[in-house]
Amino acid sequence: MASPVNLRSNFSSIPRSSTDFRSSSIVPFTSQLFFSVRPGRSSRRCPSRALRVRNIISDRDVQDPVSGDDFLDGINTSSVDSKAIERRIKFHAEFTPSFSPEHFNLPKAYFATAESVRDELIRNWNLTYDCYERMNMKQAYYLSLEFLQGRALLNAIGNLELTGGYADALTKLGHSLESVARQEPDAALGNGGLGRLASCFLDSLATLNYPAWGYGLRYKYGLFQQNITKDGQEEVAESWLEMGYPWEIVRNDVSYPIKFYGKVVVDSNGKKNWIGGENVKAVAYDVPIPGFKTKSTINLRLWSTKVQPQDFDLSAFNAGDHAKANQAQANAEKICFILYPGDESVEGKSLRLKQQYTLCSASLQDIIARFERRSGNLVNWEEFPEKVAVQMNDTHPTLCIPELIRLLVDVKGLSWKEAWSITQRTMAYTNHTVLPEALEKWSLELMQKLLPRHVEIIEMIDEELMNEIISAYGTEDLGLLEQKLVRMRILENLDFPEPVAKLFVKPKKQKVKSKEKILVESLLPSDIVENEESEAQAAFEDVETEEVETIEVKTEEVETEEIKQKKLKQKKLK
């Protein structure tokens, strides 16, 4: 049985520009990369702030990006007392009602407390983001399919240095801070080390005052909730969003189209267009991430999927076919239902691939829109890598590479050469394993069905990579070169493209048949008996006068006695 054709989703081996910074994590980034201003433009700095930030590894003394006059409206933790906090909690309990007004029980106290803290985070978030916008800083974007955030209330209060004030205020309202904090469910956005690393990076980036955002998916039911019963472990859907999540802010004005299936057509100008198929909409939900003892507050943007109201089939619903009427909405919503849906079935594999592409496409469209807005009327795509750094956490977001090329070539009109160079200088990859079997592989058949345009782009990336490998290893040792190409290329179990395959074709040896060989092969014993006279005449005409030399027979066959006798007759005729 032939091996299936796979696409290795580890694009980390793609050739990169030697002038670009590369890192397996955000930590070594130096501030010079981020706090930069476009050449030729005035530096619209935040007042009372020097933009020189020292190396974070050797020196922790980093200033806030929103200090000075820019932050006069932000929270001043030294002047906030328990009475002011108590008033804010009461305000939200009354005017941001999630519960009935009769009682101030623990769930209601938690929501009112969290919403009062969120107000302060939003103030800091808005000022932080406004400073990034006005300065047009280089910004890092951390894409991860998981974020294991943990509970946010105590973390946020501690980072704002308001733990004592909130403890006193809640005591006056009849509850302890600890009992209120226990009402918060864990955000079901991550599973283990991969997600915890991503969340720790965001906390560190905020604390160290780096311009950065995180991007992920807003899973409605998380991974699973574990219950222990008399029959053993039971896995049920997470209920973390059942009562609402007070830390998130839905951005109904921030949404992007996501396409699946369809086909690629070429228009009269030679431009490729991805048309038809299934369309969904990704909507942004923002979660503020506060730094520790700093006013810097960055953002975790989560995507949720749905369809437009016109995609609801009203005719089918009124005809009684309710499942058909809601099919488009159901297909869109299930993309963000579960973290890591089972992938033993084709449907499960397809859903996982949809999740990964949704994260990549929505995030990159958002990043490009921000770059264009900050650039104003003078959009220079060569400056994109100078303003944007995309860090992919493991293999899940690696579709960012062909997706960025698609957006730059098909949507923005750049050439392949320009888009490929920009992508090389923008993308970075965090590897979590050295085991090849642990890296993701996708069926080429599934990819061609779900993302046909991206398969074309991946094939071109594969050729670029093979050319780099050939340049690096040369063609002197073809065995070694073939081994490297097979192991390192993106497309697995697929023939090499024709230009590469020609390198491994051995030249055929030219076979020259001698007259003597032709003569010998024609001299069968039966022919000698039946056609002796005609053969002798033919042999006489074939041999030139007396300068006839015996032609060496290349075959190592043992001459038969009959052939020897025939040669003797030829000499007598001469």
ChimeraX attribute file (.defattr): number of C-alpha atoms within 10 A of each C-alpha:
attribute: neighborCount
match mode: 1-to-1
recipient: residues
	/A:1	3
	/A:2	5
	/A:3	8
	/A:4	13
	/A:5	16
	/A:6	19
	/A:7	24
	/A:8	20
	/A:9	18
	/A:10	22
	/A:11	24
	/A:12	17
	/A:13	11
	/A:14	18
	/A:15	18
	/A:16	20
	/A:17	14
	/A:18	9
	/A:19	7
	/A:20	14
	/A:21	14
	/A:22	19
	/A:23	13
	/A:24	15
	/A:25	18
	/A:26	21
	/A:27	15
	/A:28	12
	/A:29	17
	/A:30	15
	/A:31	20
	/A:32	14
	/A:33	17
	/A:34	23
	/A:35	21
	/A:36	18
	/A:37	18
	/A:38	15
	/A:39	7
	/A:40	6
	/A:41	7
	/A:42	9
	/A:43	13
	/A:44	12
	/A:45	17
	/A:46	20
	/A:47	13
	/A:48	11
	/A:49	15
	/A:50	11
	/A:51	16
	/A:52	12
	/A:53	21
	/A:54	15
	/A:55	16
	/A:56	16
	/A:57	10
	/A:58	7
	/A:59	9
	/A:60	12
	/A:61	11
	/A:62	17
	/A:63	19
	/A:64	23
	/A:65	28
	/A:66	28
	/A:67	20
	/A:68	12
	/A:69	12
	/A:70	17
	/A:71	19
	/A:72	11
	/A:73	10
	/A:74	19
	/A:75	16
	/A:76	12
	/A:77	11
	/A:78	8
	/A:79	8
	/A:80	13
	/A:81	15
	/A:82	20
	/A:83	14
	/A:84	13
	/A:85	21
	/A:86	21
	/A:87	13
	/A:88	18
	/A:89	24
	/A:90	17
	/A:91	16
	/A:92	19
	/A:93	24
	/A:94	14
	/A:95	10
	/A:96	12
	/A:97	13
	/A:98	16
	/A:99	17
	/A:100	11
	/A:101	11
	/A:102	6
	/A:103	10
	/A:104	18
	/A:105	13
	/A:106	17
	/A:107	18
	/A:108	20
	/A:109	26
	/A:110	25
	/A:111	28
	/A:112	26
	/A:113	27
	/A:114	24
	/A:115	23
	/A:116	21
	/A:117	22
	/A:118	22
	/A:119	14
	/A:120	16
	/A:121	26
	/A:122	20
	/A:123	16
	/A:124	24
	/A:125	24
	/A:126	17
	/A:127	23
	/A:128	24
	/A:129	19
	/A:130	15
	/A:131	20
	/A:132	22
	/A:133	16
	/A:134	13
	/A:135	19
	/A:136	23
	/A:137	22
	/A:138	24
	/A:139	23
	/A:140	22
	/A:141	23
	/A:142	26
	/A:143	29
	/A:144	26
	/A:145	27
	/A:146	27
	/A:147	30
	/A:148	20
	/A:149	21
	/A:150	16
	/A:151	15
	/A:152	20
	/A:153	23
	/A:154	19
	/A:155	16
	/A:156	22
	/A:157	21
	/A:158	16
	/A:159	17
	/A:160	21
	/A:161	16
	/A:162	19
	/A:163	16
	/A:164	13
	/A:165	19
	/A:166	25
	/A:167	19
	/A:168	18
	/A:169	23
	/A:170	22
	/A:171	14
	/A:172	13
	/A:173	13
	/A:174	12
	/A:175	18
	/A:176	16
	/A:177	21
	/A:178	11
	/A:179	14
	/A:180	22
	/A:181	20
	/A:182	15
	/A:183	16
	/A:184	20
	/A:185	16
	/A:186	18
	/A:187	22
	/A:188	26
	/A:189	24
	/A:190	26
	/A:191	18
	/A:192	10
	/A:193	13
	/A:194	17
	/A:195	19
	/A:196	17
	/A:197	18
	/A:198	24
	/A:199	23
	/A:200	14
	/A:201	19
	/A:202	28
	/A:203	19
	/A:204	18
	/A:205	23
	/A:206	25
	/A:207	24
	/A:208	24
	/A:209	25
	/A:210	28
	/A:211	24
	/A:212	25
	/A:213	21
	/A:214	25
	/A:215	26
	/A:216	28
	/A:217	30
	/A:218	28
	/A:219	27
	/A:220	23
	/A:221	21
	/A:222	25
	/A:223	20
	/A:224	16
	/A:225	14
	/A:226	12
	/A:227	10
	/A:228	9
	/A:229	8
	/A:230	6
	/A:231	6
	/A:232	7
	/A:233	10
	/A:234	12
	/A:235	11
	/A:236	13
	/A:237	15
	/A:238	20
	/A:239	17
	/A:240	19
	/A:241	17
	/A:242	9
	/A:243	12
	/A:244	11
	/A:245	16
	/A:246	21
	/A:247	20
	/A:248	17
	/A:249	16
	/A:250	15
	/A:251	12
	/A:252	9
	/A:253	8
	/A:254	13
	/A:255	18
	/A:256	19
	/A:257	16
	/A:258	21
	/A:259	19
	/A:260	19
	/A:261	19
	/A:262	18
	/A:263	16
	/A:264	16
	/A:265	13
	/A:266	10
	/A:267	9
	/A:268	7
	/A:269	6
	/A:270	8
	/A:271	11
	/A:272	16
	/A:273	15
	/A:274	19
	/A:275	14
	/A:276	12
	/A:277	13
	/A:278	14
	/A:279	18
	/A:280	22
	/A:281	20
	/A:282	25
	/A:283	22
	/A:284	28
	/A:285	22
	/A:286	19
	/A:287	22
	/A:288	22
	/A:289	29
	/A:290	29
	/A:291	24
	/A:292	21
	/A:293	14
	/A:294	21
	/A:295	29
	/A:296	28
	/A:297	32
	/A:298	30
	/A:299	22
	/A:300	24
	/A:301	23
	/A:302	26
	/A:303	25
	/A:304	24
	/A:305	27
	/A:306	21
	/A:307	20
	/A:308	11
	/A:309	9
	/A:310	7
	/A:311	15
	/A:312	16
	/A:313	18
	/A:314	16
	/A:315	12
	/A:316	14
	/A:317	14
	/A:318	10
	/A:319	9
	/A:320	11
	/A:321	13
	/A:322	14
	/A:323	12
	/A:324	16
	/A:325	19
	/A:326	16
	/A:327	14
	/A:328	19
	/A:329	19
	/A:330	15
	/A:331	17
	/A:332	21
	/A:333	19
	/A:334	18
	/A:335	26
	/A:336	26
	/A:337	20
	/A:338	23
	/A:339	23
	/A:340	19
	/A:341	19
	/A:342	13
	/A:343	13
	/A:344	8
	/A:345	9
	/A:346	10
	/A:347	12
	/A:348	14
	/A:349	18
	/A:350	18
	/A:351	21
	/A:352	20
	/A:353	20
	/A:354	21
	/A:355	25
	/A:356	21
	/A:357	23
	/A:358	30
	/A:359	25
	/A:360	28
	/A:361	24
	/A:362	24
	/A:363	26
	/A:364	22
	/A:365	18
	/A:366	16
	/A:367	17
	/A:368	17
	/A:369	12
	/A:370	14
	/A:371	22
	/A:372	16
	/A:373	14
	/A:374	18
	/A:375	18
	/A:376	8
	/A:377	8
	/A:378	9
	/A:379	13
	/A:380	10
	/A:381	18
	/A:382	13
	/A:383	13
	/A:384	19
	/A:385	19
	/A:386	20
	/A:387	22
	/A:388	23
	/A:389	24
	/A:390	25
	/A:391	25
	/A:392	27
	/A:393	24
	/A:394	22
	/A:395	23
	/A:396	23
	/A:397	25
	/A:398	24
	/A:399	22
	/A:400	26
	/A:401	26
	/A:402	25
	/A:403	21
	/A:404	22
	/A:405	26
	/A:406	24
	/A:407	17
	/A:408	21
	/A:409	19
	/A:410	17
	/A:411	11
	/A:412	12
	/A:413	12
	/A:414	16
	/A:415	12
	/A:416	16
	/A:417	10
	/A:418	14
	/A:419	21
	/A:420	23
	/A:421	16
	/A:422	22
	/A:423	22
	/A:424	17
	/A:425	23
	/A:426	24
	/A:427	24
	/A:428	26
	/A:429	23
	/A:430	15
	/A:431	15
	/A:432	14
	/A:433	10
	/A:434	8
	/A:435	7
	/A:436	11
	/A:437	8
	/A:438	10
	/A:439	16
	/A:440	14
	/A:441	18
	/A:442	18
	/A:443	15
	/A:444	20
	/A:445	15
	/A:446	16
	/A:447	18
	/A:448	16
	/A:449	16
	/A:450	22
	/A:451	23
	/A:452	19
	/A:453	24
	/A:454	20
	/A:455	18
	/A:456	15
	/A:457	17
	/A:458	20
	/A:459	16
	/A:460	15
	/A:461	22
	/A:462	21
	/A:463	19
	/A:464	15
	/A:465	21
	/A:466	24
	/A:467	15
	/A:468	15
	/A:469	18
	/A:470	17
	/A:471	10
	/A:472	10
	/A:473	14
	/A:474	12
	/A:475	14
	/A:476	8
	/A:477	9
	/A:478	14
	/A:479	10
	/A:480	12
	/A:481	20
	/A:482	19
	/A:483	10
	/A:484	15
	/A:485	19
	/A:486	16
	/A:487	12
	/A:488	19
	/A:489	23
	/A:490	25
	/A:491	24
	/A:492	20
	/A:493	13
	/A:494	15
	/A:495	11
	/A:496	19
	/A:497	12
	/A:498	8
	/A:499	10
	/A:500	16
	/A:501	11
	/A:502	10
	/A:503	13
	/A:504	14
	/A:505	8
	/A:506	7
	/A:507	6
	/A:508	6
	/A:509	6
	/A:510	6
	/A:511	6
	/A:512	7
	/A:513	10
	/A:514	13
	/A:515	13
	/A:516	14
	/A:517	15
	/A:518	11
	/A:519	12
	/A:520	15
	/A:521	10
	/A:522	12
	/A:523	15
	/A:524	12
	/A:525	13
	/A:526	9
	/A:527	12
	/A:528	18
	/A:529	9
	/A:530	10
	/A:531	10
	/A:532	12
	/A:533	11
	/A:534	12
	/A:535	17
	/A:536	16
	/A:537	12
	/A:538	10
	/A:539	16
	/A:540	15
	/A:541	10
	/A:542	12
	/A:543	13
	/A:544	11
	/A:545	9
	/A:546	7
	/A:547	7
	/A:548	10
	/A:549	8
	/A:550	8
	/A:551	10
	/A:552	10
	/A:553	14
	/A:554	11
	/A:555	7
	/A:556	6
	/A:557	7
	/A:558	6
	/A:559	9
	/A:560	9
	/A:561	9
	/A:562	12
	/A:563	16
	/A:564	10
	/A:565	11
	/A:566	17
	/A:567	13
	/A:568	10
	/A:569	13
	/A:570	15
	/A:571	9
	/A:572	7
	/A:573	10
	/A:574	11
